[in-house]
Amino acid sequence: MADIAPLFDSNRAWAMSKLRVDPGFFGRLAEQQMPAYLWIGCADSRVPANEIVGLDPGELFVHRNVANLVHPADMNCLAVLQYAIEFLKVKHVIVTGHYGCGGVRAAMQPEQLGLIDHWLQPIRDVYAKNEAELKDVVDEYKRQNLLCEMNVREQVANLSKTTIVQNAWHRGQELSLHGLVYGISNGLIRDLGVTISGVDPVDPIFRTEPKQPAP
Ligand code: ZN
């Protein structure tokens, strides 16, 4: 307990600072949350979601995992996605990768790390798909960072292939998917320009029809 004692001290100081500015802050949050955004980001400790975009508790629904991946069979991510879209009615799902990502770097190396190798395999798939472009980048760090960007694009595409997202569009729900990359060395996020707001750009093989109610 002693080892984490400083966390309690800083927590009390933080809660007090919030109440000094807005005495009703926590009372309102206890009633409900109405975030407009779902953030899917890397678990990296240098990429704290709310802090980076200056949002308070209640304003950002967050899912983080190693290398900000959207696996098509990851129940954790899919459950977060469904809850965020169908119940919280978020208007934006934002995949945020970051330069210098250790997960992306690990996926570019031959050493075995264990279970994480399975988790990171989709990044090797992204690499294989884009090998021609990547192998022209001689500088290893730049190549890693290019793969970080490619990985974000792939995860945005993965989101667009889910029935959860497509059903929201079929219902006419306002929902956009975005891909961003965060610069650890300058603190800035950059839009990768891969925003999707409807089913039209989705490859037909990944498009599904709206589910019809039972007769
Ligand atoms: Zn990372």
py3Dmol code that shows the C-alpha trace and the ligand (Angstrom):
import py3Dmol

protein = """\
ATOM      1  CA  MET A   1       0.000   0.000   0.000  1.00  0.00           C
ATOM      2  CA  ALA A   2       2.814   2.360   0.889  1.00  0.00           C
ATOM      3  CA  ASP A   3       4.138   2.123  -2.654  1.00  0.00           C
ATOM      4  CA  ILE A   4       1.002   3.600  -4.151  1.00  0.00           C
ATOM      5  CA  ALA A   5       0.332   6.079  -1.352  1.00  0.00           C
ATOM      6  CA  PRO A   6       1.371   9.042  -3.528  1.00  0.00           C
ATOM      7  CA  LEU A   7      -1.482   8.193  -5.886  1.00  0.00           C
ATOM      8  CA  PHE A   8      -4.036   8.774  -3.114  1.00  0.00           C
ATOM      9  CA  ASP A   9      -2.439  12.099  -2.266  1.00  0.00           C
ATOM     10  CA  SER A  10      -2.465  13.276  -5.857  1.00  0.00           C
ATOM     11  CA  ASN A  11      -6.005  11.953  -6.342  1.00  0.00           C
ATOM     12  CA  ARG A  12      -7.289  13.992  -3.394  1.00  0.00           C
ATOM     13  CA  ALA A  13      -5.515  17.078  -4.711  1.00  0.00           C
ATOM     14  CA  TRP A  14      -7.006  16.530  -8.184  1.00  0.00           C
ATOM     15  CA  ALA A  15     -10.554  16.000  -6.881  1.00  0.00           C
ATOM     16  CA  MET A  16     -10.262  19.142  -4.748  1.00  0.00           C
ATOM     17  CA  SER A  17      -8.973  21.168  -7.683  1.00  0.00           C
ATOM     18  CA  LYS A  18     -11.977  20.081  -9.771  1.00  0.00           C
ATOM     19  CA  LEU A  19     -14.408  21.006  -6.984  1.00  0.00           C
ATOM     20  CA  ARG A  20     -12.804  24.398  -6.466  1.00  0.00           C
ATOM     21  CA  VAL A  21     -13.563  25.322 -10.081  1.00  0.00           C
ATOM     22  CA  ASP A  22     -16.952  23.581 -10.259  1.00  0.00           C
ATOM     23  CA  PRO A  23     -18.545  22.319  -7.012  1.00  0.00           C
ATOM     24  CA  GLY A  24     -21.166  20.312  -8.953  1.00  0.00           C
ATOM     25  CA  PHE A  25     -18.645  18.565 -11.220  1.00  0.00           C
ATOM     26  CA  PHE A  26     -18.700  15.061  -9.735  1.00  0.00           C
ATOM     27  CA  GLY A  27     -22.385  15.248  -8.822  1.00  0.00           C
ATOM     28  CA  ARG A  28     -23.319  15.753 -12.463  1.00  0.00           C
ATOM     29  CA  LEU A  29     -20.989  13.002 -13.661  1.00  0.00           C
ATOM     30  CA  ALA A  30     -22.528  10.580 -11.178  1.00  0.00           C
ATOM     31  CA  GLU A  31     -25.902  11.107 -12.898  1.00  0.00           C
ATOM     32  CA  GLN A  32     -24.822  10.118 -16.415  1.00  0.00           C
ATOM     33  CA  GLN A  33     -22.144  10.228 -19.100  1.00  0.00           C
ATOM     34  CA  MET A  34     -22.752  11.663 -22.568  1.00  0.00           C
ATOM     35  CA  PRO A  35     -19.413  11.509 -24.377  1.00  0.00           C
ATOM     36  CA  ALA A  36     -19.425  12.458 -28.054  1.00  0.00           C
ATOM     37  CA  TYR A  37     -16.243  10.517 -28.783  1.00  0.00           C
ATOM     38  CA  LEU A  38     -14.921   6.988 -28.503  1.00  0.00           C
ATOM     39  CA  TRP A  39     -11.123   6.919 -28.425  1.00  0.00           C
ATOM     40  CA  ILE A  40      -9.323   3.723 -29.412  1.00  0.00           C
ATOM     41  CA  GLY A  41      -5.693   4.247 -28.546  1.00  0.00           C
ATOM     42  CA  CYS A  42      -2.479   2.548 -27.523  1.00  0.00           C
ATOM     43  CA  ALA A  43      -1.952   1.431 -23.924  1.00  0.00           C
ATOM     44  CA  ASP A  44       1.397   3.281 -23.952  1.00  0.00           C
ATOM     45  CA  SER A  45       1.725   5.374 -20.781  1.00  0.00           C
ATOM     46  CA  ARG A  46       2.896   8.343 -22.835  1.00  0.00           C
ATOM     47  CA  VAL A  47      -0.418   8.588 -24.676  1.00  0.00           C
ATOM     48  CA  PRO A  48      -3.039   9.547 -22.040  1.00  0.00           C
ATOM     49  CA  ALA A  49      -6.249   9.971 -24.028  1.00  0.00           C
ATOM     50  CA  ASN A  50      -8.167  12.678 -22.126  1.00  0.00           C
ATOM     51  CA  GLU A  51      -5.096  14.731 -21.382  1.00  0.00           C
ATOM     52  CA  ILE A  52      -3.894  14.918 -24.987  1.00  0.00           C
ATOM     53  CA  VAL A  53      -7.159  16.365 -26.252  1.00  0.00           C
ATOM     54  CA  GLY A  54      -7.884  18.404 -23.135  1.00  0.00           C
ATOM     55  CA  LEU A  55     -11.144  16.643 -22.298  1.00  0.00           C
ATOM     56  CA  ASP A  56     -12.618  16.187 -18.837  1.00  0.00           C
ATOM     57  CA  PRO A  57     -14.016  12.986 -17.343  1.00  0.00           C
ATOM     58  CA  GLY A  58     -17.350  12.316 -19.018  1.00  0.00           C
ATOM     59  CA  GLU A  59     -16.297  13.659 -22.399  1.00  0.00           C
ATOM     60  CA  LEU A  60     -14.312  10.761 -23.873  1.00  0.00           C
ATOM     61  CA  PHE A  61     -15.164   7.046 -23.874  1.00  0.00           C
ATOM     62  CA  VAL A  62     -11.853   5.203 -23.994  1.00  0.00           C
ATOM     63  CA  HIS A  63     -10.579   1.828 -25.099  1.00  0.00           C
ATOM     64  CA  ARG A  64      -6.849   1.202 -25.094  1.00  0.00           C
ATOM     65  CA  ASN A  65      -4.750  -1.812 -25.980  1.00  0.00           C
ATOM     66  CA  VAL A  66      -1.245  -2.474 -27.211  1.00  0.00           C
ATOM     67  CA  ALA A  67      -0.813  -0.761 -30.608  1.00  0.00           C
ATOM     68  CA  ASN A  68      -4.448   0.472 -30.848  1.00  0.00           C
ATOM     69  CA  LEU A  69      -5.740  -2.562 -32.687  1.00  0.00           C
ATOM     70  CA  VAL A  70      -9.282  -3.440 -33.717  1.00  0.00           C
ATOM     71  CA  HIS A  71      -9.281  -7.226 -33.966  1.00  0.00           C
ATOM     72  CA  PRO A  72     -12.470  -8.552 -35.564  1.00  0.00           C
ATOM     73  CA  ALA A  73     -12.893 -11.111 -32.756  1.00  0.00           C
ATOM     74  CA  ASP A  74     -11.795  -9.010 -29.775  1.00  0.00           C
ATOM     75  CA  MET A  75     -14.890  -9.107 -27.548  1.00  0.00           C
ATOM     76  CA  ASN A  76     -13.477  -6.386 -25.328  1.00  0.00           C
ATOM     77  CA  CYS A  77     -13.072  -3.883 -28.147  1.00  0.00           C
ATOM     78  CA  LEU A  78     -16.335  -4.886 -29.849  1.00  0.00           C
ATOM     79  CA  ALA A  79     -18.304  -4.592 -26.607  1.00  0.00           C
ATOM     80  CA  VAL A  80     -16.885  -1.111 -26.042  1.00  0.00           C
ATOM     81  CA  LEU A  81     -17.698  -0.205 -29.636  1.00  0.00           C
ATOM     82  CA  GLN A  82     -21.273  -1.464 -29.411  1.00  0.00           C
ATOM     83  CA  TYR A  83     -21.972   0.225 -26.096  1.00  0.00           C
ATOM     84  CA  ALA A  84     -20.449   3.495 -27.277  1.00  0.00           C
ATOM     85  CA  ILE A  85     -22.418   3.559 -30.529  1.00  0.00           C
ATOM     86  CA  GLU A  86     -25.757   2.029 -29.551  1.00  0.00           C
ATOM     87  CA  PHE A  87     -26.201   3.340 -26.022  1.00  0.00           C
ATOM     88  CA  LEU A  88     -23.958   6.376 -25.610  1.00  0.00           C
ATOM     89  CA  LYS A  89     -24.563   7.398 -29.227  1.00  0.00           C
ATOM     90  CA  VAL A  90     -21.045   8.750 -29.733  1.00  0.00           C
ATOM     91  CA  LYS A  91     -20.720  10.667 -32.973  1.00  0.00           C
ATOM     92  CA  HIS A  92     -17.041   9.967 -33.572  1.00  0.00           C
ATOM     93  CA  VAL A  93     -14.868   6.894 -33.184  1.00  0.00           C
ATOM     94  CA  ILE A  94     -11.237   7.936 -33.213  1.00  0.00           C
ATOM     95  CA  VAL A  95      -8.353   5.505 -33.665  1.00  0.00           C
ATOM     96  CA  THR A  96      -5.206   7.198 -32.428  1.00  0.00           C
ATOM     97  CA  GLY A  97      -1.837   5.636 -33.070  1.00  0.00           C
ATOM     98  CA  HIS A  98       1.442   7.207 -32.045  1.00  0.00           C
ATOM     99  CA  TYR A  99       4.933   7.513 -33.412  1.00  0.00           C
ATOM    100  CA  GLY A 100       7.546   5.427 -31.632  1.00  0.00           C
ATOM    101  CA  CYS A 101       4.959   2.734 -30.800  1.00  0.00           C
ATOM    102  CA  GLY A 102       6.655  -0.207 -29.088  1.00  0.00           C
ATOM    103  CA  GLY A 103       3.975  -2.593 -30.355  1.00  0.00           C
ATOM    104  CA  VAL A 104       4.604  -1.594 -33.954  1.00  0.00           C
ATOM    105  CA  ARG A 105       8.361  -1.842 -33.402  1.00  0.00           C
ATOM    106  CA  ALA A 106       7.988  -5.334 -31.890  1.00  0.00           C
ATOM    107  CA  ALA A 107       5.965  -6.434 -34.927  1.00  0.00           C
ATOM    108  CA  MET A 108       8.885  -5.475 -37.171  1.00  0.00           C
ATOM    109  CA  GLN A 109      11.369  -7.659 -35.335  1.00  0.00           C
ATOM    110  CA  PRO A 110      11.944 -11.421 -35.494  1.00  0.00           C
ATOM    111  CA  GLU A 111      12.373 -11.965 -31.716  1.00  0.00           C
ATOM    112  CA  GLN A 112       9.616 -13.873 -29.942  1.00  0.00           C
ATOM    113  CA  LEU A 113       7.999 -12.011 -27.049  1.00  0.00           C
ATOM    114  CA  GLY A 114       5.226 -14.481 -26.196  1.00  0.00           C
ATOM    115  CA  LEU A 115       1.461 -13.958 -26.289  1.00  0.00           C
ATOM    116  CA  ILE A 116       1.951 -10.432 -27.518  1.00  0.00           C
ATOM    117  CA  ASP A 117       3.292 -11.832 -30.818  1.00  0.00           C
ATOM    118  CA  HIS A 118      -0.212 -13.168 -31.557  1.00  0.00           C
ATOM    119  CA  TRP A 119      -1.811  -9.892 -30.585  1.00  0.00           C
ATOM    120  CA  LEU A 120       0.530  -7.965 -32.876  1.00  0.00           C
ATOM    121  CA  GLN A 121       0.258 -10.277 -35.865  1.00  0.00           C
ATOM    122  CA  PRO A 122      -2.202  -7.977 -37.702  1.00  0.00           C
ATOM    123  CA  ILE A 123       0.567  -5.365 -37.829  1.00  0.00           C
ATOM    124  CA  ARG A 124       2.797  -7.861 -39.626  1.00  0.00           C
ATOM    125  CA  ASP A 125      -0.099  -8.323 -42.062  1.00  0.00           C
ATOM    126  CA  VAL A 126      -0.196  -4.561 -42.621  1.00  0.00           C
ATOM    127  CA  TYR A 127       3.550  -4.621 -43.198  1.00  0.00           C
ATOM    128  CA  ALA A 128       3.265  -7.453 -45.720  1.00  0.00           C
ATOM    129  CA  LYS A 129       0.472  -5.621 -47.555  1.00  0.00           C
ATOM    130  CA  ASN A 130       2.567  -2.451 -47.840  1.00  0.00           C
ATOM    131  CA  GLU A 131       6.020  -3.980 -48.124  1.00  0.00           C
ATOM    132  CA  ALA A 132       6.851  -2.312 -51.444  1.00  0.00           C
ATOM    133  CA  GLU A 133       6.326   1.161 -49.976  1.00  0.00           C
ATOM    134  CA  LEU A 134       7.943   0.384 -46.632  1.00  0.00           C
ATOM    135  CA  LYS A 135      11.131  -1.150 -47.954  1.00  0.00           C
ATOM    136  CA  ASP A 136      11.938   2.088 -49.811  1.00  0.00           C
ATOM    137  CA  VAL A 137      12.208   3.894 -46.465  1.00  0.00           C
ATOM    138  CA  VAL A 138      15.806   3.293 -45.431  1.00  0.00           C
ATOM    139  CA  ASP A 139      15.727   4.981 -42.021  1.00  0.00           C
ATOM    140  CA  GLU A 140      14.381   2.409 -39.554  1.00  0.00           C
ATOM    141  CA  TYR A 141      12.659   4.904 -37.252  1.00  0.00           C
ATOM    142  CA  LYS A 142      10.915   6.553 -40.200  1.00  0.00           C
ATOM    143  CA  ARG A 143       9.871   3.130 -41.466  1.00  0.00           C
ATOM    144  CA  GLN A 144       8.411   2.297 -38.067  1.00  0.00           C
ATOM    145  CA  ASN A 145       6.508   5.555 -37.990  1.00  0.00           C
ATOM    146  CA  LEU A 146       5.151   5.016 -41.487  1.00  0.00           C
ATOM    147  CA  LEU A 147       3.927   1.607 -40.320  1.00  0.00           C
ATOM    148  CA  CYS A 148       2.317   3.328 -37.292  1.00  0.00           C
ATOM    149  CA  GLU A 149       0.293   5.441 -39.736  1.00  0.00           C
ATOM    150  CA  MET A 150      -0.552   2.457 -41.957  1.00  0.00           C
ATOM    151  CA  ASN A 151      -1.668   0.543 -38.886  1.00  0.00           C
ATOM    152  CA  VAL A 152      -4.095   3.316 -37.909  1.00  0.00           C
ATOM    153  CA  ARG A 153      -5.571   3.351 -41.423  1.00  0.00           C
ATOM    154  CA  GLU A 154      -6.048  -0.411 -41.246  1.00  0.00           C
ATOM    155  CA  GLN A 155      -7.816  -0.202 -37.881  1.00  0.00           C
ATOM    156  CA  VAL A 156     -10.193   2.489 -39.172  1.00  0.00           C
ATOM    157  CA  ALA A 157     -10.967   0.174 -42.092  1.00  0.00           C
ATOM    158  CA  ASN A 158     -11.518  -2.692 -39.627  1.00  0.00           C
ATOM    159  CA  LEU A 159     -14.054  -0.575 -37.744  1.00  0.00           C
ATOM    160  CA  SER A 160     -15.908   0.166 -40.968  1.00  0.00           C
ATOM    161  CA  LYS A 161     -16.248  -3.579 -41.609  1.00  0.00           C
ATOM    162  CA  THR A 162     -18.074  -4.265 -38.329  1.00  0.00           C
ATOM    163  CA  THR A 163     -21.839  -4.758 -38.335  1.00  0.00           C
ATOM    164  CA  ILE A 164     -21.955  -2.477 -35.281  1.00  0.00           C
ATOM    165  CA  VAL A 165     -20.728   0.506 -37.306  1.00  0.00           C
ATOM    166  CA  GLN A 166     -22.602  -0.440 -40.480  1.00  0.00           C
ATOM    167  CA  ASN A 167     -25.885  -0.869 -38.602  1.00  0.00           C
ATOM    168  CA  ALA A 168     -25.490   2.623 -37.149  1.00  0.00           C
ATOM    169  CA  TRP A 169     -25.131   3.970 -40.685  1.00  0.00           C
ATOM    170  CA  HIS A 170     -28.099   1.871 -41.872  1.00  0.00           C
ATOM    171  CA  ARG A 171     -30.189   3.420 -39.077  1.00  0.00           C
ATOM    172  CA  GLY A 172     -29.170   6.868 -40.252  1.00  0.00           C
ATOM    173  CA  GLN A 173     -27.201   7.506 -37.055  1.00  0.00           C
ATOM    174  CA  GLU A 174     -24.588  10.229 -37.328  1.00  0.00           C
ATOM    175  CA  LEU A 175     -21.245   8.454 -36.950  1.00  0.00           C
ATOM    176  CA  SER A 176     -17.770   9.138 -38.320  1.00  0.00           C
ATOM    177  CA  LEU A 177     -14.619   7.061 -38.031  1.00  0.00           C
ATOM    178  CA  HIS A 178     -11.296   8.886 -37.870  1.00  0.00           C
ATOM    179  CA  GLY A 179      -7.601   7.992 -37.884  1.00  0.00           C
ATOM    180  CA  LEU A 180      -5.092  10.143 -36.009  1.00  0.00           C
ATOM    181  CA  VAL A 181      -1.461   9.816 -35.070  1.00  0.00           C
ATOM    182  CA  TYR A 182       0.108  11.370 -31.973  1.00  0.00           C
ATOM    183  CA  GLY A 183       3.627  12.700 -31.828  1.00  0.00           C
ATOM    184  CA  ILE A 184       5.188  11.751 -28.498  1.00  0.00           C
ATOM    185  CA  SER A 185       8.045  14.169 -29.126  1.00  0.00           C
ATOM    186  CA  ASN A 186       5.843  17.234 -29.739  1.00  0.00           C
ATOM    187  CA  GLY A 187       2.521  16.420 -28.061  1.00  0.00           C
ATOM    188  CA  LEU A 188       0.493  17.028 -31.205  1.00  0.00           C
ATOM    189  CA  ILE A 189      -2.120  14.889 -32.938  1.00  0.00           C
ATOM    190  CA  ARG A 190      -2.361  14.769 -36.707  1.00  0.00           C
ATOM    191  CA  ASP A 191      -5.378  13.797 -38.792  1.00  0.00           C
ATOM    192  CA  LEU A 192      -4.453  11.069 -41.288  1.00  0.00           C
ATOM    193  CA  GLY A 193      -7.381  12.047 -43.512  1.00  0.00           C
ATOM    194  CA  VAL A 194      -9.092   8.662 -43.518  1.00  0.00           C
ATOM    195  CA  THR A 195     -12.435   9.765 -42.108  1.00  0.00           C
ATOM    196  CA  ILE A 196     -15.391   7.543 -43.098  1.00  0.00           C
ATOM    197  CA  SER A 197     -18.953   8.677 -42.397  1.00  0.00           C
ATOM    198  CA  GLY A 198     -21.017   6.119 -44.284  1.00  0.00           C
ATOM    199  CA  VAL A 199     -20.949   2.702 -45.895  1.00  0.00           C
ATOM    200  CA  ASP A 200     -20.204   3.880 -49.470  1.00  0.00           C
ATOM    201  CA  PRO A 201     -16.371   3.818 -49.264  1.00  0.00           C
ATOM    202  CA  VAL A 202     -16.414   0.330 -47.710  1.00  0.00           C
ATOM    203  CA  ASP A 203     -15.324  -2.428 -50.089  1.00  0.00           C
ATOM    204  CA  PRO A 204     -18.506  -4.272 -51.172  1.00  0.00           C
ATOM    205  CA  ILE A 205     -17.189  -7.604 -49.904  1.00  0.00           C
ATOM    206  CA  PHE A 206     -17.239  -6.151 -46.378  1.00  0.00           C
ATOM    207  CA  ARG A 207     -20.652  -4.491 -46.660  1.00  0.00           C
ATOM    208  CA  THR A 208     -23.629  -6.081 -44.937  1.00  0.00           C
ATOM    209  CA  GLU A 209     -27.337  -5.458 -45.468  1.00  0.00           C
ATOM    210  CA  PRO A 210     -29.457  -4.033 -42.651  1.00  0.00           C
ATOM    211  CA  LYS A 211     -30.850  -6.823 -40.502  1.00  0.00           C
ATOM    212  CA  GLN A 212     -34.551  -7.350 -41.266  1.00  0.00           C
ATOM    213  CA  PRO A 213     -36.956  -7.840 -38.347  1.00  0.00           C
ATOM    214  CA  ALA A 214     -38.375 -11.373 -38.046  1.00  0.00           C
ATOM    215  CA  PRO A 215     -41.764 -11.728 -39.821  1.00  0.00           C
TER     216      PRO A 215
END
"""
ligand_1 = """\
1
ZN
Zn 2.028 2.142 -28.744
"""
view = py3Dmol.view(width=600, height=400)
view.addModel(protein, "pdb")
view.setStyle({"model": 0}, {"cartoon": {"style": "trace"}})
view.addModel(ligand_1, "xyz")
view.setStyle({"model": 1}, {"stick": {}})
view.zoomTo()
view.show()
